[in-house]
């Protein structure tokens, strides 16, 4: 009898582990926008993967660089070929922690997310502000921040210096759903 | 004792569930399968390797304006300023009807020739789930020679001024920096100079690209013709060049033994001897709108 109780208890633990847990999206949206003298360039990626673990406030994001869609196909080719080198560095990732996550509720509130952003093979610690809302089965994270191309070793040749901004605005909208697995 | 062991065992399973992998690993596992289809892009930078076409097409709704220039042979000496006094120029507009189909129209000053072509990307090189080792494009062009170099008594009709070119472009990007193309070619000319000249010419082209830096590559191209015209001392065309890419431009600097820039001429009607010094300096500039 004791044995059975032990086993049942153990499986209960498992059940609890699963019901808390993780929120995930496979269709998060991340866009970037470069405003320069000669032209404005923007690109959208609507296949961003993002996950939040509510047990430890950790968050991770994975972005396939080739999924960024540009207005002009040639821009997209140059982006992948010359700037972020997608064959060598296919993904950009973020791995970090949401500060004061326990205070996130069903009202929009501003929280800080701190962690390492890796683009073009270069990791950099960043802290960004994000608006968060936690509903029963979902966590919405939105916001924007600026990154400097120089920080990630993305070089802009002098001839196109007027076409590409040195600082790029990144906008994100990640609607995580409860993740069962 | 057994029970305790069992309990520890079960709890340890729990623990492992708890500290389940890294969050990024979970994301990797969740990456949709079909996203792993990975088409190889930028096998060549331009739509030309040097003189001849590469497998690359213009993308949907893109319009490219290409100015190509070939000067006279360098061995003409100082009197002709090493060829710079002479020139053959081709203007062309090339438009991406779809991502895979390009239509072009051009005019060369050499023999006042108008040409028009279609290029279709049939198969793409792919990595990932369904890999395919090379890319195939089909090319077809028609050219009309409008220079009045005939005897006035024997006026050429429009149909007699035409020639046709068909090519199968087969290319593989072996690595980030090296691409190679093989180009079986068939040329038909409606009019030839003398009876003994062939109307049909088969040729095989080879072209390669070696990337020197992100924006600069070294290219070379050779066309071997299996049939030769008797009326001229025809030579196979050979070219070396450099591709320089800047934003919306591709700039190509070329040394070639051919002064012409359309297939039927530089493959079938070229007389320059590269190693005899009949080298024409030239360039292609393209601007995409």
Interface residues (C-beta under 8 A of the other chain):
Chain A: X2 X3 X6 X7 X10 X11 X13 X14 X17 X18 X22 X24 X26 X47 X49 X50 X51 X53 X55 X58 X59 X60 X61 X62 X64 X66 X67 X72 X73 X74 X77 X78 X80 X81 X82 X87 X88 X93 X95 X157 X159 X160 X163
Chain B: X3 X6 X7 X10 X11 X13 X14 X17 X18 X22 X23 X24 X26 X27 X28 X30 X31 X32 X35 X38 X41 X42 X59 X60 X62 X99 X176 X214 X215 X245 X246 X247 X248 X288
